[in-house]
């Protein structure tokens, strides 16, 4: 997927304000974030012996 496509999808998700649309997506909203924000979760899973790659497959 091209970077411009990724940027367009990100912008569209960040722009959703309609409560019914957010409920349909089972989301309260979206924020612009980075992958590194999930490092704490990865560390916790590693400490608990949870293989996140297995959960994702």
LINNORJO-V488756 format. One record per residue. N is the residue number from 1. RES is the residue in one letter. PHI is phi in radians with two decimals (NA if undefined). Layout:
# LINNORJO-V488756
n | res | phi
N | RES | PHI
N | RES | PHI
This chain:
# LINNORJO-V488756
n | res | phi
1 | X | NA
2 | X | -1.25
3 | X | -1.08
4 | X | -1.15
5 | X | -1.15
6 | X | -1.05
7 | X | -1.11
8 | X | -1.15
9 | X | -1.13
10 | X | -1.03
11 | X | -1.10
12 | X | -1.13
13 | X | -1.14
14 | X | -1.16
15 | X | -1.49
16 | X | -1.23
17 | X | -2.13
18 | X | -1.17
19 | X | -1.06
20 | X | -1.14
21 | X | -1.14
22 | X | -1.12
23 | X | -1.09
24 | X | -1.11
25 | X | -1.55
26 | X | 0.91
27 | X | -2.47
28 | X | -1.54
29 | X | 2.72
30 | X | -2.26
31 | X | -2.22
32 | X | -1.42
33 | X | -2.37
34 | X | -2.14
35 | X | -1.02
36 | X | -1.11
37 | X | -1.09
38 | X | -1.63
39 | X | -1.07
40 | X | -1.08
41 | X | -1.14
42 | X | -1.08
43 | X | -1.09
44 | X | -1.13
45 | X | -1.09
46 | X | -1.08
47 | X | -1.07
48 | X | -1.50
49 | X | 1.30
50 | X | -1.63
51 | X | -1.56
52 | X | -1.12
53 | X | -1.16
54 | X | -1.17
55 | X | -1.16
56 | X | -1.43
57 | X | -1.65
